[in-house]
Amino acid sequence: MKIALIGYGKMGHEIEKIALERGHEVVCTIDIHEEEKFDSPSFSSADVAIEFTSPGSALQNYRRAFAAGVPVVSGTTGWLEHLSEIREACEKEGKTFFYASNFSLGVNIFFALNSYLAKIMNQFPAYDVRMEETHHIHKLDAPSGTAITLAEEILEHIDRKEKWVLDKTDKVDELAIKAFREGEVPGIHSVIYESEADSIRITHDAKSRKGFAMGAVLAAEFTRGRSGFLGMKDMFGFL
């Protein structure tokens, strides 16, 4: 499979390494200030583009890839206010887009566990719930896209919570998310249920970017030959 990489930082290099190990060809890399490459024959020859950039550039990257006829797999977070535009491009214009707030297999198992636990804890109002997430100092958005996904799953199943808020809250119907930015931490996410008697904590702690990169390449392999707006629930039946 021919892969283009949009974003060629640490994550892009890790994706490239895994793609090559799995027998794929990286035909084009586009980093910051290299937008002219979207118009190159090498980019348009790609079967799929994998995009990990920044919230401010993501939407324009998708538009340029679509214009070149290249499907996109993206893990960039912080741009979801424009999600309806991308969905519409998939539904009405036949574009292909695979999005995940986190491509790690372990995180997606964690998502499933989070939903299951929230369904149980909805029956026990003595437990309040809150969240914590920690990432490297280069991450621009807070809370992380993964934290927002976890929070939305909790809100779906915990009737006593109405919305999530960043930092702490005194309102019982709000789900507090504390975001920390430290060093080069790949990502730690915790969901904590606490009562006067005890606490229950589930945590996913990423050891490196490798799990995210592997998931992105698997998503690219899954996307090839498919169309529409896709996600991890399409790829993994347990979600």
GIZIQUI-V153490 format. One record per run of one state. SS is the DSSP state (H for helix, E for strand, C for the rest). FROM is the first residue (numbers start at 1). LEN is the number of residues. If there is no record, write none. Layout:
ss={SS	SS}
from={FROM	FROM}
len={LEN	LEN}
//
This chain:
ss={C	E	C	H	C	E	C	H	C	H	C	E	C	H	C	E	C	H	C	E	C	H	C	E	C	H	C	E	C	E	C	E	C	E	C	H	C	E	C	H	C}
from={1	2	7	10	22	25	31	35	40	41	45	48	52	55	68	71	75	80	94	96	100	105	122	128	136	145	158	163	168	174	182	188	195	199	206	210	224	228	231	232	236}
len={1	5	3	12	3	6	4	5	1	4	3	4	3	13	3	4	5	14	2	4	5	17	6	8	9	13	5	5	6	8	6	7	4	7	4	14	4	3	1	4	4}
//
